[in-house]
């Protein structure tokens, strides 16, 4: 890969591309053109900056002090 991904590390690239590949496999519309293989297409979308990591949401219940 000559292009530098728009993510901070190789691990993050794999996580983001994997999540995007899962979305494509479930029927989401691709944001770029290219390979017929959806996993390769997901990687290309991440490299091009067309998909980005979304911060995790904290689902823990709020605690209140009485």
PDB file of N, CA, C, O and CB in Angstrom:
ATOM      1  N   UNK A   1       0.832  -1.170   0.000  1.00  0.00           N
ATOM      2  CA  UNK A   1       0.000   0.000   0.000  1.00  0.00           C
ATOM      3  C   UNK A   1       0.881   1.239   0.000  1.00  0.00           C
ATOM      4  O   UNK A   1       1.635   1.457   0.948  1.00  0.00           O
ATOM      5  CB  UNK A   1      -0.949  -0.005   1.201  1.00  0.00           C
ATOM      6  N   UNK A   2       0.802   2.027  -1.010  1.00  0.00           N
ATOM      7  CA  UNK A   2       1.571   3.252  -1.076  1.00  0.00           C
ATOM      8  C   UNK A   2       0.843   4.394  -0.375  1.00  0.00           C
ATOM      9  O   UNK A   2       1.484   5.282   0.187  1.00  0.00           O
ATOM     10  CB  UNK A   2       1.857   3.616  -2.523  1.00  0.00           C
ATOM     11  N   UNK A   3      -0.481   4.381  -0.403  1.00  0.00           N
ATOM     12  CA  UNK A   3      -1.267   5.443   0.219  1.00  0.00           C
ATOM     13  C   UNK A   3      -1.269   5.286   1.729  1.00  0.00           C
ATOM     14  O   UNK A   3      -1.378   4.173   2.243  1.00  0.00           O
ATOM     15  CB  UNK A   3      -2.704   5.441  -0.317  1.00  0.00           C
ATOM     16  N   UNK A   4      -1.152   6.387   2.431  1.00  0.00           N
ATOM     17  CA  UNK A   4      -1.192   6.371   3.895  1.00  0.00           C
ATOM     18  C   UNK A   4      -2.647   6.452   4.351  1.00  0.00           C
ATOM     19  O   UNK A   4      -3.358   7.376   3.956  1.00  0.00           O
ATOM     20  CB  UNK A   4      -0.354   7.550   4.496  1.00  0.00           C
ATOM     21  N   UNK A   5      -3.101   5.517   5.164  1.00  0.00           N
ATOM     22  CA  UNK A   5      -4.489   5.552   5.628  1.00  0.00           C
ATOM     23  C   UNK A   5      -4.770   6.779   6.495  1.00  0.00           C
ATOM     24  O   UNK A   5      -3.853   7.358   7.077  1.00  0.00           O
ATOM     25  CB  UNK A   5      -4.812   4.285   6.410  1.00  0.00           C
ATOM     26  N   UNK A   6      -6.032   7.166   6.577  1.00  0.00           N
ATOM     27  CA  UNK A   6      -6.449   8.327   7.354  1.00  0.00           C
ATOM     28  C   UNK A   6      -6.708   7.970   8.820  1.00  0.00           C
ATOM     29  O   UNK A   6      -7.472   8.664   9.492  1.00  0.00           O
ATOM     30  CB  UNK A   6      -7.698   8.940   6.740  1.00  0.00           C
ATOM     31  N   UNK A   7      -6.102   6.929   9.314  1.00  0.00           N
ATOM     32  CA  UNK A   7      -6.246   6.508  10.703  1.00  0.00           C
ATOM     33  C   UNK A   7      -4.872   6.540  11.356  1.00  0.00           C
ATOM     34  O   UNK A   7      -3.853   6.593  10.668  1.00  0.00           O
ATOM     35  CB  UNK A   7      -6.884   5.085  10.806  1.00  0.00           C
ATOM     36  N   UNK A   8      -4.846   6.506  12.689  1.00  0.00           N
ATOM     37  CA  UNK A   8      -3.590   6.745  13.400  1.00  0.00           C
ATOM     38  C   UNK A   8      -2.652   5.543  13.485  1.00  0.00           C
ATOM     39  O   UNK A   8      -1.455   5.720  13.713  1.00  0.00           O
ATOM     40  CB  UNK A   8      -3.894   7.203  14.769  1.00  0.00           C
ATOM     41  N   UNK A   9      -3.164   4.328  13.307  1.00  0.00           N
ATOM     42  CA  UNK A   9      -2.285   3.163  13.412  1.00  0.00           C
ATOM     43  C   UNK A   9      -2.781   2.037  12.505  1.00  0.00           C
ATOM     44  O   UNK A   9      -3.904   2.068  12.002  1.00  0.00           O
ATOM     45  CB  UNK A   9      -2.203   2.675  14.875  1.00  0.00           C
ATOM     46  N   UNK A  10      -1.920   1.053  12.313  1.00  0.00           N
ATOM     47  CA  UNK A  10      -2.299  -0.104  11.494  1.00  0.00           C
ATOM     48  C   UNK A  10      -3.449  -0.862  12.142  1.00  0.00           C
ATOM     49  O   UNK A  10      -4.357  -1.337  11.460  1.00  0.00           O
ATOM     50  CB  UNK A  10      -1.095  -1.043  11.287  1.00  0.00           C
ATOM     51  N   UNK A  11      -3.399  -0.971  13.474  1.00  0.00           N
ATOM     52  CA  UNK A  11      -4.470  -1.662  14.197  1.00  0.00           C
ATOM     53  C   UNK A  11      -5.808  -0.965  13.962  1.00  0.00           C
ATOM     54  O   UNK A  11      -6.812  -1.618  13.680  1.00  0.00           O
ATOM     55  CB  UNK A  11      -4.155  -1.722  15.709  1.00  0.00           C
ATOM     56  N   UNK A  12      -5.819   0.358  14.080  1.00  0.00           N
ATOM     57  CA  UNK A  12      -7.048   1.113  13.868  1.00  0.00           C
ATOM     58  C   UNK A  12      -7.545   0.960  12.430  1.00  0.00           C
ATOM     59  O   UNK A  12      -8.750   0.865  12.194  1.00  0.00           O
ATOM     60  CB  UNK A  12      -6.826   2.594  14.197  1.00  0.00           C
ATOM     61  N   UNK A  13      -6.615   0.937  11.468  1.00  0.00           N
ATOM     62  CA  UNK A  13      -6.990   0.736  10.064  1.00  0.00           C
ATOM     63  C   UNK A  13      -7.731  -0.588   9.897  1.00  0.00           C
ATOM     64  O   UNK A  13      -8.763  -0.650   9.229  1.00  0.00           O
ATOM     65  CB  UNK A  13      -5.738   0.767   9.154  1.00  0.00           C
ATOM     66  N   UNK A  14      -7.196  -1.649  10.510  1.00  0.00           N
ATOM     67  CA  UNK A  14      -7.816  -2.974  10.398  1.00  0.00           C
ATOM     68  C   UNK A  14      -9.213  -2.973  11.030  1.00  0.00           C
ATOM     69  O   UNK A  14     -10.152  -3.536  10.467  1.00  0.00           O
ATOM     70  CB  UNK A  14      -6.925  -4.048  11.071  1.00  0.00           C
ATOM     71  N   UNK A  15      -9.347  -2.343  12.193  1.00  0.00           N
ATOM     72  CA  UNK A  15     -10.636  -2.295  12.879  1.00  0.00           C
ATOM     73  C   UNK A  15     -11.665  -1.521  12.057  1.00  0.00           C
ATOM     74  O   UNK A  15     -12.790  -1.984  11.871  1.00  0.00           O
ATOM     75  CB  UNK A  15     -10.479  -1.657  14.265  1.00  0.00           C
ATOM     76  N   UNK A  16     -11.278  -0.341  11.567  1.00  0.00           N
ATOM     77  CA  UNK A  16     -12.206   0.500  10.793  1.00  0.00           C
ATOM     78  C   UNK A  16     -12.574  -0.173   9.476  1.00  0.00           C
ATOM     79  O   UNK A  16     -13.745  -0.201   9.099  1.00  0.00           O
ATOM     80  CB  UNK A  16     -11.586   1.889  10.522  1.00  0.00           C
ATOM     81  N   UNK A  17     -11.584  -0.715   8.778  1.00  0.00           N
ATOM     82  CA  UNK A  17     -11.859  -1.380   7.493  1.00  0.00           C
ATOM     83  C   UNK A  17     -12.721  -2.623   7.709  1.00  0.00           C
ATOM     84  O   UNK A  17     -13.602  -2.911   6.899  1.00  0.00           O
ATOM     85  CB  UNK A  17     -10.537  -1.766   6.783  1.00  0.00           C
ATOM     86  N   UNK A  18     -12.477  -3.352   8.781  1.00  0.00           N
ATOM     87  CA  UNK A  18     -13.290  -4.536   9.076  1.00  0.00           C
ATOM     88  C   UNK A  18     -14.741  -4.182   9.358  1.00  0.00           C
ATOM     89  O   UNK A  18     -15.660  -4.853   8.890  1.00  0.00           O
ATOM     90  CB  UNK A  18     -12.711  -5.286  10.260  1.00  0.00           C
ATOM     91  N   UNK A  19     -14.935  -3.115  10.131  1.00  0.00           N
ATOM     92  CA  UNK A  19     -16.304  -2.670  10.430  1.00  0.00           C
ATOM     93  C   UNK A  19     -17.004  -2.204   9.156  1.00  0.00           C
ATOM     94  O   UNK A  19     -18.187  -2.478   8.952  1.00  0.00           O
ATOM     95  CB  UNK A  19     -16.292  -1.531  11.480  1.00  0.00           C
ATOM     96  N   UNK A  20     -16.259  -1.494   8.297  1.00  0.00           N
ATOM     97  CA  UNK A  20     -16.846  -1.022   7.042  1.00  0.00           C
ATOM     98  C   UNK A  20     -17.158  -2.191   6.107  1.00  0.00           C
ATOM     99  O   UNK A  20     -18.185  -2.182   5.430  1.00  0.00           O
ATOM    100  CB  UNK A  20     -15.900  -0.031   6.348  1.00  0.00           C
ATOM    101  N   UNK A  21     -16.283  -3.191   6.067  1.00  0.00           N
ATOM    102  CA  UNK A  21     -16.535  -4.376   5.240  1.00  0.00           C
ATOM    103  C   UNK A  21     -17.809  -5.074   5.696  1.00  0.00           C
ATOM    104  O   UNK A  21     -18.603  -5.536   4.877  1.00  0.00           O
ATOM    105  CB  UNK A  21     -15.338  -5.352   5.302  1.00  0.00           C
ATOM    106  N   UNK A  22     -17.997  -5.146   7.013  1.00  0.00           N
ATOM    107  CA  UNK A  22     -19.217  -5.761   7.561  1.00  0.00           C
ATOM    108  C   UNK A  22     -20.447  -4.983   7.093  1.00  0.00           C
ATOM    109  O   UNK A  22     -21.458  -5.587   6.733  1.00  0.00           O
ATOM    110  CB  UNK A  22     -19.165  -5.806   9.119  1.00  0.00           C
ATOM    111  N   UNK A  23     -20.372  -3.648   7.093  1.00  0.00           N
ATOM    112  CA  UNK A  23     -21.489  -2.833   6.617  1.00  0.00           C
ATOM    113  C   UNK A  23     -21.764  -3.100   5.141  1.00  0.00           C
ATOM    114  O   UNK A  23     -22.918  -3.240   4.738  1.00  0.00           O
ATOM    115  CB  UNK A  23     -21.199  -1.340   6.840  1.00  0.00           C
ATOM    116  N   UNK A  24     -20.710  -3.171   4.337  1.00  0.00           N
ATOM    117  CA  UNK A  24     -20.884  -3.434   2.903  1.00  0.00           C
ATOM    118  C   UNK A  24     -21.481  -4.809   2.659  1.00  0.00           C
ATOM    119  O   UNK A  24     -22.341  -4.974   1.794  1.00  0.00           O
ATOM    120  CB  UNK A  24     -19.548  -3.312   2.172  1.00  0.00           C
ATOM    121  N   UNK A  25     -21.022  -5.802   3.425  1.00  0.00           N
ATOM    122  CA  UNK A  25     -21.558  -7.153   3.282  1.00  0.00           C
ATOM    123  C   UNK A  25     -23.036  -7.223   3.673  1.00  0.00           C
ATOM    124  O   UNK A  25     -23.773  -8.085   3.194  1.00  0.00           O
ATOM    125  CB  UNK A  25     -20.750  -8.129   4.132  1.00  0.00           C
ATOM    126  N   UNK A  26     -23.457  -6.310   4.545  1.00  0.00           N
ATOM    127  CA  UNK A  26     -24.862  -6.261   4.962  1.00  0.00           C
ATOM    128  C   UNK A  26     -25.717  -5.400   4.044  1.00  0.00           C
ATOM    129  O   UNK A  26     -26.903  -5.205   4.310  1.00  0.00           O
ATOM    130  CB  UNK A  26     -24.964  -5.740   6.377  1.00  0.00           C
ATOM    131  N   UNK A  27     -25.126  -4.876   2.952  1.00  0.00           N
ATOM    132  CA  UNK A  27     -25.915  -4.172   1.950  1.00  0.00           C
ATOM    133  C   UNK A  27     -25.752  -2.668   1.875  1.00  0.00           C
ATOM    134  O   UNK A  27     -26.446  -2.030   1.082  1.00  0.00           O
ATOM    135  CB  UNK A  27     -27.300  -4.457   2.180  1.00  0.00           C
ATOM    136  N   UNK A  28     -24.867  -2.067   2.662  1.00  0.00           N
ATOM    137  CA  UNK A  28     -24.648  -0.618   2.576  1.00  0.00           C
ATOM    138  C   UNK A  28     -24.069  -0.256   1.205  1.00  0.00           C
ATOM    139  O   UNK A  28     -23.397  -1.067   0.568  1.00  0.00           O
ATOM    140  CB  UNK A  28     -23.698  -0.136   3.710  1.00  0.00           C
ATOM    141  N   UNK A  29     -24.336   0.956   0.772  1.00  0.00           N
ATOM    142  CA  UNK A  29     -23.862   1.444  -0.516  1.00  0.00           C
ATOM    143  C   UNK A  29     -22.396   1.858  -0.423  1.00  0.00           C
ATOM    144  O   UNK A  29     -22.028   2.611   0.479  1.00  0.00           O
ATOM    145  CB  UNK A  29     -24.723   2.623  -0.996  1.00  0.00           C
ATOM    146  N   UNK A  30     -21.556   1.381  -1.337  1.00  0.00           N
ATOM    147  CA  UNK A  30     -20.146   1.791  -1.339  1.00  0.00           C
ATOM    148  C   UNK A  30     -19.998   3.289  -1.598  1.00  0.00           C
ATOM    149  O   UNK A  30     -20.804   3.887  -2.310  1.00  0.00           O
ATOM    150  CB  UNK A  30     -19.366   1.003  -2.396  1.00  0.00           C
ATOM    151  N   UNK A  31     -18.960   3.887  -1.012  1.00  0.00           N
ATOM    152  CA  UNK A  31     -18.695   5.314  -1.178  1.00  0.00           C
ATOM    153  C   UNK A  31     -17.610   5.572  -2.206  1.00  0.00           C
ATOM    154  O   UNK A  31     -17.207   6.717  -2.413  1.00  0.00           O
ATOM    155  CB  UNK A  31     -18.301   5.930   0.147  1.00  0.00           C
ATOM    156  N   UNK A  32     -17.132   4.512  -2.856  1.00  0.00           N
ATOM    157  CA  UNK A  32     -16.119   4.634  -3.896  1.00  0.00           C
ATOM    158  C   UNK A  32     -16.328   3.519  -4.909  1.00  0.00           C
ATOM    159  O   UNK A  32     -17.143   2.623  -4.692  1.00  0.00           O
ATOM    160  CB  UNK A  32     -14.683   4.582  -3.296  1.00  0.00           C
ATOM    161  N   UNK A  33     -15.602   3.572  -6.001  1.00  0.00           N
ATOM    162  CA  UNK A  33     -15.707   2.520  -7.015  1.00  0.00           C
ATOM    163  C   UNK A  33     -14.407   1.727  -7.019  1.00  0.00           C
ATOM    164  O   UNK A  33     -13.378   2.183  -6.523  1.00  0.00           O
ATOM    165  CB  UNK A  33     -16.004   3.120  -8.434  1.00  0.00           C
ATOM    166  N   UNK A  34     -14.478   0.562  -7.576  1.00  0.00           N
ATOM    167  CA  UNK A  34     -13.263  -0.233  -7.663  1.00  0.00           C
ATOM    168  C   UNK A  34     -13.553  -1.713  -7.610  1.00  0.00           C
ATOM    169  O   UNK A  34     -14.455  -2.216  -8.279  1.00  0.00           O
ATOM    170  CB  UNK A  34     -12.316   0.138  -6.558  1.00  0.00           C
ATOM    171  N   UNK A  35     -12.774  -2.394  -6.807  1.00  0.00           N
ATOM    172  CA  UNK A  35     -12.785  -3.844  -6.710  1.00  0.00           C
ATOM    173  C   UNK A  35     -14.186  -4.406  -6.474  1.00  0.00           C
ATOM    174  O   UNK A  35     -15.020  -3.785  -5.816  1.00  0.00           O
ATOM    175  CB  UNK A  35     -11.866  -4.285  -5.602  1.00  0.00           C
ATOM    176  N   UNK A  36     -14.420  -5.582  -7.021  1.00  0.00           N
ATOM    177  CA  UNK A  36     -15.665  -6.289  -6.766  1.00  0.00           C
ATOM    178  C   UNK A  36     -15.665  -6.956  -5.401  1.00  0.00           C
ATOM    179  O   UNK A  36     -16.716  -7.360  -4.903  1.00  0.00           O
ATOM    180  CB  UNK A  36     -15.908  -7.319  -7.841  1.00  0.00           C
ATOM    181  N   UNK A  37     -14.487  -7.070  -4.796  1.00  0.00           N
ATOM    182  CA  UNK A  37     -14.380  -7.665  -3.467  1.00  0.00           C
ATOM    183  C   UNK A  37     -14.670  -6.592  -2.424  1.00  0.00           C
ATOM    184  O   UNK A  37     -14.008  -5.555  -2.391  1.00  0.00           O
ATOM    185  CB  UNK A  37     -12.971  -8.293  -3.243  1.00  0.00           C
ATOM    186  N   UNK A  38     -15.660  -6.844  -1.573  1.00  0.00           N
ATOM    187  CA  UNK A  38     -16.111  -5.833  -0.637  1.00  0.00           C
ATOM    188  C   UNK A  38     -15.079  -5.506   0.439  1.00  0.00           C
ATOM    189  O   UNK A  38     -15.010  -4.365   0.896  1.00  0.00           O
ATOM    190  CB  UNK A  38     -17.379  -6.281   0.008  1.00  0.00           C
ATOM    191  N   UNK A  39     -14.282  -6.481   0.848  1.00  0.00           N
ATOM    192  CA  UNK A  39     -13.256  -6.216   1.860  1.00  0.00           C
ATOM    193  C   UNK A  39     -12.201  -5.271   1.293  1.00  0.00           C
ATOM    194  O   UNK A  39     -11.766  -4.345   1.977  1.00  0.00           O
ATOM    195  CB  UNK A  39     -12.599  -7.537   2.340  1.00  0.00           C
ATOM    196  N   UNK A  40     -11.792  -5.497   0.057  1.00  0.00           N
ATOM    197  CA  UNK A  40     -10.823  -4.619  -0.602  1.00  0.00           C
ATOM    198  C   UNK A  40     -11.412  -3.226  -0.796  1.00  0.00           C
ATOM    199  O   UNK A  40     -10.714  -2.224  -0.638  1.00  0.00           O
ATOM    200  CB  UNK A  40     -10.389  -5.208  -1.961  1.00  0.00           C
ATOM    201  N   UNK A  41     -12.682  -3.164  -1.133  1.00  0.00           N
ATOM    202  CA  UNK A  41     -13.363  -1.886  -1.308  1.00  0.00           C
ATOM    203  C   UNK A  41     -13.420  -1.125   0.019  1.00  0.00           C
ATOM    204  O   UNK A  41     -13.237   0.092   0.040  1.00  0.00           O
ATOM    205  CB  UNK A  41     -14.785  -2.104  -1.865  1.00  0.00           C
ATOM    206  N   UNK A  42     -13.669  -1.819   1.106  1.00  0.00           N
ATOM    207  CA  UNK A  42     -13.699  -1.188   2.430  1.00  0.00           C
ATOM    208  C   UNK A  42     -12.333  -0.597   2.768  1.00  0.00           C
ATOM    209  O   UNK A  42     -12.249   0.516   3.287  1.00  0.00           O
ATOM    210  CB  UNK A  42     -14.123  -2.210   3.512  1.00  0.00           C
ATOM    211  N   UNK A  43     -11.272  -1.331   2.479  1.00  0.00           N
ATOM    212  CA  UNK A  43      -9.918  -0.831   2.735  1.00  0.00           C
ATOM    213  C   UNK A  43      -9.644   0.423   1.905  1.00  0.00           C
ATOM    214  O   UNK A  43      -9.037   1.374   2.398  1.00  0.00           O
ATOM    215  CB  UNK A  43      -8.870  -1.920   2.419  1.00  0.00           C
ATOM    216  N   UNK A  44     -10.083   0.425   0.665  1.00  0.00           N
ATOM    217  CA  UNK A  44      -9.886   1.573  -0.207  1.00  0.00           C
ATOM    218  C   UNK A  44     -10.640   2.789   0.337  1.00  0.00           C
ATOM    219  O   UNK A  44     -10.114   3.901   0.311  1.00  0.00           O
ATOM    220  CB  UNK A  44     -10.348   1.247  -1.641  1.00  0.00           C
ATOM    221  N   UNK A  45     -11.854   2.590   0.823  1.00  0.00           N
ATOM    222  CA  UNK A  45     -12.640   3.689   1.378  1.00  0.00           C
ATOM    223  C   UNK A  45     -11.934   4.313   2.584  1.00  0.00           C
ATOM    224  O   UNK A  45     -11.925   5.535   2.737  1.00  0.00           O
ATOM    225  CB  UNK A  45     -14.039   3.194   1.780  1.00  0.00           C
ATOM    226  N   UNK A  46     -11.346   3.481   3.432  1.00  0.00           N
ATOM    227  CA  UNK A  46     -10.629   3.997   4.600  1.00  0.00           C
ATOM    228  C   UNK A  46      -9.388   4.762   4.159  1.00  0.00           C
ATOM    229  O   UNK A  46      -9.125   5.852   4.666  1.00  0.00           O
ATOM    230  CB  UNK A  46     -10.239   2.847   5.555  1.00  0.00           C
ATOM    231  N   UNK A  47      -8.623   4.208   3.222  1.00  0.00           N
ATOM    232  CA  UNK A  47      -7.421   4.887   2.720  1.00  0.00           C
ATOM    233  C   UNK A  47      -7.753   6.245   2.109  1.00  0.00           C
ATOM    234  O   UNK A  47      -6.994   7.202   2.263  1.00  0.00           O
ATOM    235  CB  UNK A  47      -6.713   4.014   1.684  1.00  0.00           C
ATOM    236  N   UNK A  48      -8.886   6.326   1.415  1.00  0.00           N
ATOM    237  CA  UNK A  48      -9.292   7.573   0.766  1.00  0.00           C
ATOM    238  C   UNK A  48      -9.935   8.559   1.737  1.00  0.00           C
ATOM    239  O   UNK A  48     -10.227   9.696   1.364  1.00  0.00           O
ATOM    240  CB  UNK A  48     -10.253   7.275  -0.361  1.00  0.00           C
ATOM    241  N   UNK A  49     -10.155   8.134   2.972  1.00  0.00           N
ATOM    242  CA  UNK A  49     -10.765   9.017   3.965  1.00  0.00           C
ATOM    243  C   UNK A  49     -12.261   9.166   3.813  1.00  0.00           C
ATOM    244  O   UNK A  49     -12.848  10.107   4.347  1.00  0.00           O
ATOM    245  CB  UNK A  49     -10.139  10.356   3.894  1.00  0.00           C
ATOM    246  N   UNK A  50     -12.892   8.245   3.086  1.00  0.00           N
ATOM    247  CA  UNK A  50     -14.339   8.324   2.870  1.00  0.00           C
ATOM    248  C   UNK A  50     -15.137   7.726   4.016  1.00  0.00           C
ATOM    249  O   UNK A  50     -16.340   7.961   4.123  1.00  0.00           O
ATOM    250  CB  UNK A  50     -14.708   7.625   1.588  1.00  0.00           C
ATOM    251  N   UNK A  51     -14.485   6.964   4.865  1.00  0.00           N
ATOM    252  CA  UNK A  51     -15.094   6.481   6.108  1.00  0.00           C
ATOM    253  C   UNK A  51     -14.089   6.736   7.224  1.00  0.00           C
ATOM    254  O   UNK A  51     -12.877   6.661   7.023  1.00  0.00           O
ATOM    255  CB  UNK A  51     -15.485   4.945   6.019  1.00  0.00           C
ATOM    256  N   UNK A  52     -14.617   7.037   8.395  1.00  0.00           N
ATOM    257  CA  UNK A  52     -13.760   7.350   9.525  1.00  0.00           C
ATOM    258  C   UNK A  52     -14.254   6.643  10.772  1.00  0.00           C
ATOM    259  O   UNK A  52     -15.404   6.210  10.858  1.00  0.00           O
ATOM    260  CB  UNK A  52     -13.698   8.858   9.756  1.00  0.00           C
ATOM    261  N   UNK A  53     -13.369   6.542  11.718  1.00  0.00           N
ATOM    262  CA  UNK A  53     -13.701   5.954  13.004  1.00  0.00           C
ATOM    263  C   UNK A  53     -14.644   6.889  13.760  1.00  0.00           C
ATOM    264  O   UNK A  53     -14.428   8.100  13.814  1.00  0.00           O
ATOM    265  CB  UNK A  53     -12.419   5.676  13.829  1.00  0.00           C
ATOM    266  N   UNK A  54     -15.678   6.313  14.333  1.00  0.00           N
ATOM    267  CA  UNK A  54     -16.603   7.078  15.156  1.00  0.00           C
ATOM    268  C   UNK A  54     -16.278   6.763  16.609  1.00  0.00           C
ATOM    269  O   UNK A  54     -16.136   5.594  16.967  1.00  0.00           O
ATOM    270  CB  UNK A  54     -18.103   6.745  14.812  1.00  0.00           C
ATOM    271  N   UNK A  55     -16.158   7.782  17.449  1.00  0.00           N
ATOM    272  CA  UNK A  55     -15.842   7.518  18.851  1.00  0.00           C
ATOM    273  C   UNK A  55     -16.895   6.615  19.501  1.00  0.00           C
ATOM    274  O   UNK A  55     -18.086   6.707  19.202  1.00  0.00           O
ATOM    275  CB  UNK A  55     -15.731   8.837  19.623  1.00  0.00           C
ATOM    276  N   UNK A  56     -16.434   5.753  20.383  1.00  0.00           N
ATOM    277  CA  UNK A  56     -17.345   4.848  21.086  1.00  0.00           C
ATOM    278  C   UNK A  56     -18.247   5.642  22.028  1.00  0.00           C
ATOM    279  O   UNK A  56     -17.859   6.678  22.569  1.00  0.00           O
ATOM    280  CB  UNK A  56     -16.552   3.774  21.872  1.00  0.00           C
ATOM    281  N   UNK A  57     -19.447   5.132  22.205  1.00  0.00           N
ATOM    282  CA  UNK A  57     -20.403   5.746  23.118  1.00  0.00           C
ATOM    283  C   UNK A  57     -20.367   4.975  24.433  1.00  0.00           C
ATOM    284  O   UNK A  57     -20.389   3.744  24.443  1.00  0.00           O
ATOM    285  CB  UNK A  57     -21.847   5.760  22.509  1.00  0.00           C
ATOM    286  N   UNK A  58     -20.311   5.696  25.518  1.00  0.00           N
ATOM    287  CA  UNK A  58     -20.297   5.078  26.836  1.00  0.00           C
ATOM    288  C   UNK A  58     -21.732   4.765  27.247  1.00  0.00           C
ATOM    289  O   UNK A  58     -22.530   5.676  27.466  1.00  0.00           O
ATOM    290  CB  UNK A  58     -19.606   6.001  27.883  1.00  0.00           C
ATOM    291  N   UNK A  59     -22.059   3.481  27.352  1.00  0.00           N
ATOM    292  CA  UNK A  59     -23.423   3.058  27.680  1.00  0.00           C
ATOM    293  C   UNK A  59     -23.615   2.758  29.152  1.00  0.00           C
ATOM    294  O   UNK A  59     -24.655   2.230  29.546  1.00  0.00           O
ATOM    295  CB  UNK A  59     -23.788   1.847  26.880  1.00  0.00           C
ATOM    296  N   UNK A  60     -22.621   3.088  29.976  1.00  0.00           N
ATOM    297  CA  UNK A  60     -22.764   2.842  31.405  1.00  0.00           C
ATOM    298  C   UNK A  60     -23.803   3.794  31.978  1.00  0.00           C
ATOM    299  O   UNK A  60     -23.882   4.950  31.561  1.00  0.00           O
ATOM    300  CB  UNK A  60     -21.409   3.005  32.136  1.00  0.00           C
ATOM    301  N   UNK A  61     -24.594   3.322  32.922  1.00  0.00           N
ATOM    302  CA  UNK A  61     -25.597   4.215  33.531  1.00  0.00           C
ATOM    303  C   UNK A  61     -24.914   5.316  34.339  1.00  0.00           C
ATOM    304  O   UNK A  61     -23.862   5.119  34.947  1.00  0.00           O
ATOM    305  CB  UNK A  61     -26.565   3.412  34.437  1.00  0.00           C
ATOM    306  N   UNK A  62     -25.545   6.459  34.321  1.00  0.00           N
ATOM    307  CA  UNK A  62     -25.039   7.586  35.098  1.00  0.00           C
ATOM    308  C   UNK A  62     -25.301   7.316  36.582  1.00  0.00           C
ATOM    309  O   UNK A  62     -26.345   6.777  36.951  1.00  0.00           O
ATOM    310  CB  UNK A  62     -25.708   8.929  34.645  1.00  0.00           C
ATOM    311  N   UNK A  63     -24.375   7.683  37.395  1.00  0.00           N
ATOM    312  CA  UNK A  63     -24.573   7.532  38.833  1.00  0.00           C
ATOM    313  C   UNK A  63     -24.816   8.904  39.440  1.00  0.00           C
ATOM    314  O   UNK A  63     -24.252   9.902  38.990  1.00  0.00           O
ATOM    315  CB  UNK A  63     -23.350   6.838  39.501  1.00  0.00           C
ATOM    316  N   UNK A  64     -25.637   8.947  40.439  1.00  0.00           N
ATOM    317  CA  UNK A  64     -25.898  10.205  41.133  1.00  0.00           C
ATOM    318  C   UNK A  64     -25.491  10.062  42.577  1.00  0.00           C
ATOM    319  O   UNK A  64     -25.738   9.037  43.212  1.00  0.00           O
ATOM    320  CB  UNK A  64     -27.383  10.612  41.023  1.00  0.00           C
ATOM    321  N   UNK A  65     -24.875  11.083  43.077  1.00  0.00           N
ATOM    322  CA  UNK A  65     -24.499  11.091  44.495  1.00  0.00           C
ATOM    323  C   UNK A  65     -25.617  11.741  45.293  1.00  0.00           C
ATOM    324  O   UNK A  65     -26.114  12.806  44.928  1.00  0.00           O
ATOM    325  CB  UNK A  65     -23.147  11.843  44.720  1.00  0.00           C
ATOM    326  N   UNK A  66     -26.002  11.105  46.364  1.00  0.00           N
ATOM    327  CA  UNK A  66     -27.091  11.656  47.197  1.00  0.00           C
ATOM    328  C   UNK A  66     -26.536  12.340  48.392  1.00  0.00           C
ATOM    329  O   UNK A  66     -27.291  12.865  49.209  1.00  0.00           O
ATOM    330  CB  UNK A  66     -28.063  10.570  47.636  1.00  0.00           C
TER     331      UNK A  66
END
